[in-house]
């Protein structure tokens, strides 16, 4: 198996022209045409106007954030105008919390306690990090139907449930899926590869520079081939 890497740059000062990269959007970015050209730009809470300006300025691909969460027609319009290969999706997620409800009507002298979720799921986060209550897997599938070509999943994958959720997305999305940390500065990347089946990693610059030390040479019963 092979593992591919991209650098997840906070701004253009972290970009290296010979390194495949994603770069986070900044307020002045759309006006910096020389730097935007051929860039893969990640949006968080930025508007459709910003996405359009970046694409008109020559960005190779724009990964939509919260605007797609609240209005799927944005995806349809941008795909129609610029083509599916230039529209991606940035999806920050966390495990959806479980609430419990109590059945107060007695049945044979016992009460029923019911969880809101029968199995772990990821929910999409808003740009400010708040819960949206939108389940990630179903929403990603819907956005792919609208024409999104690539998904960058932002997650702090830390336990078996998260690893299983990740592996499920890898199986369904294949090379359309990139995975990146959300907030964890020291994510267990070796586990992501071995058990979460991650094959395409976007890492912050500090982690990208030591990427080969983070991934085991042997994982999941076979040799891991590291590529940039």
N, C-alpha and C positions, 0 to 999 in steps of 0.2 A: 504494500500500500504506500501511497505517497501523501505527504503533508505539504501544502502550499502556504506561503506566508505573504501578508501585506503589512505595511507599517500603518498604524492608525495615528495620524499626525494631528496635534491640537491646532496647529496653524502652519503657515507656509515656511516658517523658520525651521521647522522640523523635517521638511521635505528634502529628499535627495533625488535628483533627476533620474538616477539609475535604479532606484528602489521602487517597486510597485507599492502604491500607497492609496489610502483614503485620507481625506483632509476634512476637518470639521469646518462648518461655515462660520465666517466672521462678518460683522456688519459691512466692511468695506470690500468684501471679496468680489462681488459682482462687478465692481468698477475696475478691478485689477485684471484686465483681459489677458495680459501676457502670462500671468500666473494661473489663471483659471483654465486656459487652453489645455484640453486633454486631461484635466483633473477629474477625479472621482470625489464629489463633494457630498458630505453628510449634513442633512438638515435636521434640526430638532423641532423648534417651534416656529420656524420661519414660514412666511406666507407663500402662496402660489406665485405672486409677483416676483419674489426673490428666486424661486425655482426657475421661472421663465427667464429672468435676467441672466442667471448663471448658464442656462442652456444656450441662450442667444449669444453669450460671450464665448462659447466654445467648450464648456465643460463636457467631458466625455460621458459622464453619467452623474445624475443627481439622485441621491437616496432620500426620498420623502420621509418626513417624520409625522408630527402631530396633525398636519393638514390632511393627510390621507386617513387618519384615524377618525376625524370628524366629518369628512366630506369625500366619499369615494369618487365622486364625479371629477375631482381634481386629477386623479390618476387617469381617468378616461380621457380628459381633455389633453393632458400632457403627452400621453401615449399617442394620441391622434396627431398632435402637432409635431412631435419630435421622434417618435418611434419607440417601440418597446425596449430596444437595447440601451436606450439612454435613461431609462427610468428604473430606479431601484427603490428599496424600502428599508429604512432603518427602524428596527423594532426593539426597544428596550423592554425587558420583561422582569417579572419577579413571580414567585409562587403566590398563587391566590390564596388568601387566608380562608380558613374554614370556620363557619359559624354553626351553631347548634340550635335546633328548635325542639321544644318539648310538647309532646301531645298530652294535653291536659284532660282528655276524656279517658277515664279509666277503662281498661279492657282486661277482664279477668284479674283485676286488682293490681295491674302494673301499668306504668306509663312508658311511652316510646320516646326515645331521644334520637333525633334524625340530623345527620350532618348535611351541610349545604353542598358538599362535594363528596362524591364516592371515590374519587381517585385524584392524585395530585395533578394540577394544571398550572400553566403559566398564564399570567394576564399581562396585557400591554400596559406600559406606563405612559403617562402624559409627559410632556417635555419638562415639566417642573418636578418630575419624579413621583407625582401622586398616582394613586390607583385609578384605572379607567373602568375596571370590571369587565373589560373586553377580553375574551379568551384568545390567546395568541394563535394557536394552531388554526382555528377556524377563520380568524381574520386574515392571516397570511394566505390561506388558500383562496379566500375571496379576492384579495388584492392580485394574486397571480391570475385569476380569471379576468381581472380588469386590465391585465397587460404588463404588470410589473415583471421584470426579467430576473432580478437578483435581490436577495434578502440578506441584510446584515443584522444578525441577531446579537443583541447586547445583553449578556446575562452573567450573573455570578453563580456559576455551577459548582455546588459545594457538597452535595450528598447523592446517594444512589437514586433518589427520585428525580433530581435534576438531570443526572446522567442518562436516565432512561428516557426522559422527555427530550433531551438533546438527540439521543440516538434515533428516536422516532422521527424527528424533523430531518435529520441527515438522510434517513432512509427514504422519506417522501420527497425531499427537495433535491438531493444529490448535489451537483456542482452549482446549483443556483443559490446555495446557502454558504455564507461566511459567518463565522462566530467570533465575537470579541468580548472581553471582560466589560462589565458595566461599571463597577466601582472598586472591585478588589484589586489592590496593587500587586498582589502575589498570588494569582490564581493557580490552581493545581493543573497546569496544562497537560502534564503527562497522563493524568486521569481522563481529561477531556478527550485525548486521542485514543487511549486504550479502551475506555469504557463508554464514552459518549460518542465514539466513532467520528469525531470531528476531523475533517480532511482539509479544511480551508480556514486559516486563522488570521485574524487581523489583530495585531498586538501594538499597544502603545510603544513609542520609540524606545524607551528604556528596556522593555521586554524584547522588542524586535531585535535589538543589537546582540542579545544573548539567546536567541531563539533556539539554536541547535542544542544548547545545554538544557532546555526545558522539555524537550521531546525525547523519549527513549528511542534508542536505535532499534530496539525490538519491542513490538507492541502487538497485542491481539493475535499472537501466534505467528507473526510474520515479520519481515524486515520493513522498517520504516525508511522511506526515501525522502529526504528533506530537500525541498526546492523553494526558490523564491518566486 
